[in-house]
């Protein structure tokens, strides 16, 4: 069956399995099998299962291609069926080897080499100069591990609450997915390593969220060790999504440490792995939405300036472009982009960060929460472009792909309408799952913050609308109740910092409108609002300052000043309640606009220029090393980070060579 070389290969595989079974079980006769020989009932059942699957594959091939025709691309056995059949053949050979049954057609040297390949140690080898990261923490991956489950819970509550990635399958679940009569002990070591890498990447982030820095570094290194084993041997296609997920989550870990160069490298490897998956693979859309949202944060901290990005093309080459995409839906034709995952990954405009129209958002078949997340990511990019245009004194900057898309489709893609669309999708998702106990606090937090920032209603006397005040207080109170949300990927921490800055402006406005000569300087409602906002600001400031100290210096947002309550002089006319003039501003222009909103355009431009110069000096002093652990961390961990970086560089070097070949 099959035509050309594909058919010959398919018949060769069939004949090889038939020869194996015939030699081990005493031969085959007619439609059944002769059970004589040294094979027990277990082997006989497995042989029968393989024969049935062979027969089904041959019948399917004959139905789809006809006699003498070669399936997809001229191959007799190909696709997932061929992969599963070859894997089962390998497993049967392993069982026969372990049982002392000789494999026909192979000399002693071949059998020994095969035995060495099949009996590879499941635990990956130790790496350069570091402890046994994998074997030391392998128990944390067990479902029965209380400590491991606690770390995974930290990851789910802080990070996966936004991403909603499908869970990493257990070894037993993965075996059942292959539709083979196999147990976890029969899995090839490189498939085991791929599953372990995904689990280690999750709990490494969980350890980082729980401020267990030493453990987080070791678990992150364990992820790298497992991924290196996946590079050494090809994994089964069923594992490829977990490999791609592992690269992105590990890149996310590196970005939390301020190592943006390695983040961009691992991000590109993740997209490269996604191009090797079929469009029906579960979780692809969620992973693209996650990449898009975290890319929006990188877009913001680099002020959308591609010239400041690290050059990674020599290490990890760009994904080759596929040319002009084929547009198959009304939304794709309207925005002139394809929502196919291969086209998104290979688009040259997305080589460093996702740009242009929100492709997951416009895909009506994508999950609602992923569409909402991508809509918020596009709104953030649009706001960044507006801030850069407003504060750019030179002017003449070419519009970004996101700006071009928003300008061409302003009614659908303006930031305000994208936030409203995200809120609608969030409501639809919750209405379709009324029995779920999950509240999607992360999504609601982002929507409330963006709603407060983009509110276009009529201003009140103090410069804020009632809905803005309500949204700002809701955002701060949510984070005070659930501090782990500050570790959400993307711009969540920056949003909360900017919400606190707006509370400062609100209190300054109320304080400026008081009548100091009256018995009650503020009215009852204004006084109650002022007290509520002051309490909220002091609480959220304490939390943000503690979180800020844990971050690398180059990723920190505003340093929040405290109210001057002790040395305040009542006769100081015009003095603000909280002086934002001494605020250490974030390097992002988008965030600087919140601090400078009460300044004149000239003063705002001067302060923005001074902040940019200070940021540049900090970059020059760091000598390109962005992985500093921040003032809140123990400096002794720095040497650990340097040792573990050797493993990352070794992995990236191998990946680069593979991508270039």
Buried (B, 14 or more C-beta within 10 A) or exposed (E): BBBBEBBEBBBEBBEBBBBBBBBBBBBBEEEEBBBEBBBEEEBBEBBBBBBEBBEEBBEEBBEEBEEEBBBEEBBBBBBEBBBBBBBBBBBBBBBBBEEEBEBEEEEEEEBEEBBEEBEBEBBBEBBEEBBBBBBEBBEBBEEEBEEBBBBBBBBBBBBBBBBBBBEBBBBEEBBEEBEBBBEBEBBBBBBBBBBBBBBBBBBBBBBBBBEBBEBBBBBBBBBBBBBBBBBBBEBBBBBBBBBBBBBBBBBBBBBBBBBBBBBBBBBBBBBBBBBBBEEEBEBBBBBBBBBBBBBBBBBBBBBBEEEEBBEBEEBBBBBEEBEEBEBEEEBBEBBEBBBBBBBBBBBEBBBBBBBBBBBBBBBEEBBBBBBBBBBBBBBBBBBBBBBBBBBBEEEEEEEBBBBBBBEEBEEBBBBBBBBBBBBEBBEBBBEEEEEEEEEBBBBBBBBBBBBBBBBEEEEEEBBBBEEBBBBBBBBBEBBBEBBBBBBBBBBBBBBBBBBBBBBBBBBBBBBEEBEEEEEEBBEEEBBEBBEEBBEBBEBBBEBBEEBBEBBBBBBBBBBBBEBBEEEEEEEEEEBBBBBBEEBBBBBBBBBBBBBBEBBEEEEBBBBBEEBBEEBEEEBEEBEEBBBBBBEBBEEEEEEBBEBBBBBBBBBBEBBBEEBEE
